[in-house]
Amino acid sequence: MSNPTPQPSFTARGAVDLSALTRPQAPPPGEPGGAPVAGGYVVDVTDTNFEQVVRDSTQFPVVVLLWIPTDQANAELATTLGTLADEYAGRFLLGRLDAEKYPQVAAAFQVQGVPTVVAVIQGQPLPLFAGNAPVDQVRGVIDQVLGAAEENGVTGRAPAQGGEAPQEEPEEEQEPPLPPLHQEAYDAIERDDLDTAVAAYERALKQDPRDSMASAGLAQVHLLQRTRGADLAAVRAAAAQAPDDVDAQLAVADLDLLGGKVEDALGRLLDLLPGASEDDKEKLRVRLLEYFEVAGPTDPRVSKARQRLAISLY
């Protein structure tokens, strides 16, 4: 199934059983009580467009319903499949082939009766089921068809019939613009002007001391300033040689936090608190509060660290 433009591999082997003609009847498509008319992602297959529909299956999955439009069970299944074709919005094209009107084309699918549903992927027919079925069961079959198509590299979307563009997923809502000082800080960070970013966040906090976004942004920029140009190996070596040196431990904790090792950074500083001098305790407290801002107040690791900090200080 890897040939991008396969010829239809269908062979006529006798006529399709049209015994549905003797069953309860339904109005023609488009009339009340009948199946919908073709349109959207539904096309009526004829002897004229049959080969094109098969070629289209190299681009997107095609599901073909062999039916008699005026049979009640056939019309119900056509309605179900049409609803799903609209629901899946072009992930497959539904082709409806009137087996009574085009018996030679129907015979090419090598089915015994109607209604019968066949998938076509990369020009190859794949029998699915015969007879009517509830919508949930049909949806499950369609999902299997889409999975098989994806495995064979057929992932395109069918265009809506009539020249309309396929339905697109709704666009995500755009985020509201940042406040001017926040945007100024963001732009400064983008061009690696950290001093300007600090100044912008500080002005934002002067305007509103409760601006949590500015507090977090300022803490992050301070972290970037402290770690700029740091040699990770050298910083770690210095911390290992001086485990009681608060400044050395602060430096390696900064790098841990920058690397996403939040628990390591918090734990390293919290472990130093019990035996630290009053001055060092204040250093550690201030740095921990900055870390809390960077990690965010809702981070569960921050909640645990706050409890340990309170116990150590008081």
N, C-alpha and C positions, 0 to 999 in steps of 0.2 A: 504493500500500500504506500510505497514511497514515491512512485512516479507522479510528478506534479500535474500532468495532464493526461490521465489514463482514458482510454476509450471505454465506453460503457460495457461492462462484462455481464450482460444480460442475454439470456437465450430463451426464445419462445418455445414452450413445451406444452402445447395444448391450451384449451380454453379454461377460464376461471369459472368456477361454479357460481351461477347467478340465481341460486335458489332464494336469495333474499327478495327477489321480485314477488314472491308469494306471501311475504310476511307483512305485518302492519305497515301502512304507508305514512309518509310525512310530506308536508308541502315542499315545493322546490326551495333551494337556498334563497334567503332574503325575504321569504314570506313568513308571516306569523306561524310559529310552531316548527319551522324548518331550520336548517343550519344557516349560519351567517354566510353572506357572500364573501368571496375571496378579497383580500386586501390586507394591509399591514404586513405581517410576516407569514401570510398564507397565500399560496398561489395554486391555481388550478392547472394541473399537468395535462398536456395534450400531446398528440403525435408531433406537433410543431416544436414545442419547447422542451420535450423530454430530454434530449441530449444535452441541452444547455443546463437543465436542472442537475443532471448527473455531473457535468463539468463543474458546476458550482460547488459540489460536495468536496472538491479539493480545497476550497477556501473556508467553508463553514459546514457544519453537519446539516444534512437534509433528512427529514422524517416524512415518509410518503404514506398516505392513507389511501388504500385501494377500497373504493366504496361505491355504493349506489345512492346518489343524493336523496332520492325520494323514499328510501327505506328508513323506518323510524330508528332502529338501533344504530344504523350507519350515521344518521343525522345527529344522534345524541353523541356518538363518539367524535364526530367532526367538530361539534360544538366544544367538547371537552378539550380536544387537541388545539383548537383555535384559541381558546382561553389561555392555555399554557403557552402557546406561541407568543401571544401578547405579553404574558407575564415574564417570559424569559427575554423579551425585547431583542430578538435577533441572534441569540446564542444558537438558535437553529431555525431553519426555514421549514415550514410545513407545506408539503405538496399534496394536493388532493387529486387522485386519478379516478375518474369515472370509468369503472370496469365495464359497464354496459355500452358506453359510448366509444371507448377506445380499447376493445378487447385484445388487439394485438400488442399494444403497449403493456396492458395489464399482464398478459401472459408472459412477458419478458421477466417479470418478478418471480415467476415460478411458484405462485401461491395457489391454494386450492379453492378459496372462497373469500367472500367479503362479509364484514369489514376485516381487513388485515392491515397491520402496520409494519412497515419495513424501514430501517434506517439505511442511508447511503453515505458512506464515509470514504473519501479518496476514490470515488467511482465504484466502490464495492458494496453490494447489497448485504444487509445484515437483518434477517428476519427477527421481529420483536414479539408480536403476539397477534392472535386472531380473536375476533369477537369484541363485544363491548366491555368496558372496564370502568370502575370508579376513578375519579380524578386523582386521588392520592396514589393509587397503584400506577396510573399512567405517569404521574410526576416522577415516581421512583424509576420507571423505565427510562424516561427522558434523561434523568441524572446519570444513569449508567451509559447512555449514548454519548453524553457530553464528556464523561470520563474516558471512554474509548476514543473519542475524537481527539481529545487532548493528548493521549498517549501516542497518537499517530500524527501529531503536529498540526491538526486542523483546529485552529483556535480563532478564526475570524468571525465576524458578525455579519449576518445577512442584512442587506439593505431592506428597508421597508418598501413594499410594492407601491408602484405609482410614482417613484422617484423621490419619495420623502427620505430624509436622512434617518438613520437608526436612532432610536431613543437613547439619550445619553444619561448617565448617572447625574443626579442633581449636584450642582457645584457646592462645595463646602463653604460654609459661611466664612467670610474673611474676618480675621482677627481685627479688633478695633485698633486704631493707631496708638502708639505709645505717647504718653505725655511728653511735651517738648524737652524737658530736662533729661528724661529717661532716654529719649531718642538721641539726644546729644551725647549722652554717656555711651550708648550702644555704638553709635558711629565712631566715637573715639576709640573704643575697644577694637573695632574692626580695623582701624588703621594703626593699632598698637600704640596709641597715645594714652597711656594709663593715667598720667597725671591729670589730663583734661577730664577723663572719665570720673576720677575721684572728685574733682571740683564740682562736676555736674551733679553727682549724687549727693554731695554735701549741701549744695544749694537746694536740692529737692527736699532734703530732710529739714533744712532750716524753714522752708515754707510749710512743711507738714511733718512734724516729728514722728507721726504714726504711720508714715509711708513705709510699709513693710517691704515693698518691692525695692525701694531705694536702699533700705538697710541691707537687704540681701545682696543687691548689686554692689554696694560699697564693700561688703565683706569679701565678695568674690574678687573684686579688683585688687584689694589689699593682698589677697592670697597670690594673685598673679604677680604683683610687684615683688613680694618677698621671695618667690620662687624663680623669678626671671634669671636665667643664666646659671642656675644651680646645677652642680655636678652631683647626680644622684648617688653615684658610688662613693664619692668623697664625703658627702653629707652622712650617708649611712655609716661609713667607717668611723667618722668623728663621733657619732652618737653611740656606736658600739664601744669605743675606747673610753667614753666618759658618760656612763649610764646615769650619773647623778647631775650632770650638767644640764640645767633646764634649757638654756639657749640652744644647745646641740639637739636636745630632744624636741624642742619646738620646731627646729628646722626640718628634721626628718618627718615630724608629724604633718607639716605643711605639704611635703611631697607625697605623703600617704593620702592625704585628703585630695590633693590635685589628681592623683591617680585613681580615685574612686574607692580607696580603702578607708571608708568612713569609720568603721569599728576600730581598725588599727590606730587611726589618728586619735580618736576620742579616748580609747583605752590607754594609749601611751601617756597622755597628759593626765588622765584621772589617776593612774597608778603613781604619779609623782607627787600628787597633792599631800598625802598624809605626812611625809617627812620633809616637805619643803618649808623654807623660811617664809615669813610674812610677805616679803617683797616678791619672792618667786611664786607664792600662791596667787598674788594679784595678777602677775604675768599670765599664769596658767588660766585663771578665771576669765580674764579678758579674751584670751585666745580661744578658749572653749566657747564663749558666747558668740564669737565670730563664726566658729565652726557650726554652731547651731543655726546661724543665719544661712550659711552656705548650704547645709543639708536640708534645711526647711523644717518648720515647726511641726509638721505632720509626720515626719519620719520617725518610726518607732524607736530607732536607735538614739534619736535625740531625747525622747522622753526618758529612756533608761539612764542616759548620761546626765540629764538634769537632776534626776534623783540622787545619783552618786555624787554629783557636785555639791548639792545641798547638804548631804550627809557629811562630806569631807570638810566643808567650810563652817558648818554650824554644829 
